[in-house]
Amino acid sequence: MTLYSFINNYLEPTGYFIYFIALWLYARRYNETHITALLAYCFLTFVVMLVASIMVKHSANDNIWLYNIHAFLTIVFLGYYFRRLFHSRVKTRVVTLLCSLIVLYLLVKNIVLQDYQLFDSMGYSLVSAAIVFFVLMYFHQLLNNVTDQNIFRNFNFWLASGYLIYFAGSFIIFLSYYYLTTQILATYTSQEKVALQAAFEKEILEAQLDMQEQTLKNIAQEIHDNIGQTLSLAKLNLNTIRPEKENAPEKIATTKELVSKAIADLRTLSKTLHTEAVLSVGLAEAIAMELQMIQKAGVFETVFRVIGIAAPLDPQKELILFRAVQEALNNAIKHSEATQIIVKLRYAPQELQVMVTDNGKGFEMAGSNPSEGSGMRNMRNRAKLIGGTLQVDGSRGGTEIRLTLPIIAA
């Protein structure tokens, strides 16, 4: 280990260990018992800092909680030390009150709010300010009780002077750190919100364009395979009607039925001409319409179930969610080799689950995650963008895509 490496990793615990040895030698030589709290403080701080340094050396990044423990040790033991130095009840009560308030703040911050993984610069600032205040009160006590004894030979005076310099500097550093980090975080959060909003708007635009493209393809296929065929049959019936034959009324009735069917199919298609029209009927109805068009192709059997009471969603999130469902259906149609596709909407009090399942061939797992194509990545990104999660399971015969989204009323 080089000198630089030692200083970089173990300077703090080494300093507190030397501090502990010096205090212990002084207490043993002069039989000083009032610095027992300082001995305990130095030893415990040495242990905490040593563990923190070892964790850093082994590339552990979760040692911040140890420094928050150090702030707790500092206010408890140094507060107790100064409390024993004061002769006035007012001063001892002030020390007790300040220490209790700071300890309460540290407990709430680190245990109740569970912010122990974040460096508590405000907590360190409060601790430092309290110690500086205790030192000034101690100096006030010394000046009000001046005796013939030289104050400069008072061990506690020099100890308190050292604490004054150290904790006054610490207060300035930690308060500046808190201010700078708060400003940086506010700036970063603002920029992140702008970037997230831009990404959200871009995704909405892409979803609208993708849906329009997919809708036009579906319309073209529906007109060619269904409506065109129906109108062709109607035309054929009209061309073969002979008024003198007995079956003329029957053919006319059949032609009317075919024309009515074509009109009904055109009305259904009109609902899919643009995104707003699709989602104006609601997410469940839009998915049902999508499955109905797949069913008409005659290749897949489709099943749609809604479980629970439907809750309204933000229209923009609903649009992105519907696009993700379309992507999942396209994947099933293109790659699954399935005969059945099942879509379930499960509404719970706090979340919505959308499950798209097929009975196809599934896929092989690559490690802990399935190998993903662009369609799967798009679905995962869309889920993340609206605050949801995407889970994919293709290992048990067929594929299940489960998208979970927290429900926030629109």
Secondary structure by P-SEA (a helix, b strand, c coil): ccaaaaaaccaaaaaaaaaaaaaaaaaaaaccccaaaaaaaaaaaaaaaaaaaaaaaaccccaaaaaaaaaaaaaaaaaaaaaaacccaaaaaaaaaaaaaaaaaaaaacccccccccccaaaaaaaaaaaaaaaaaaaaaaaaccccccccccaaaaaaaaaaaaaaaaaaaaaaaaaaaaaaaaaaaaaaaaaaaaaaaaaaaaaaaaaaaaaaaaaaaaaaccaaaaaaaaaaaaaaccccccaaaaaaaaaaaaaaaaaaaaaaaaaaccccccccccaaaaaaaaaaaaaacccbbbbbbbccbbbbccaaaaaaaaaaaaaaaaaaaccccccbbbbbbbbcccbbbbbbbbccbbbbbccccccccaaaaaaaaaaaaacbbbbbbccccbbbbbbbbbbccc
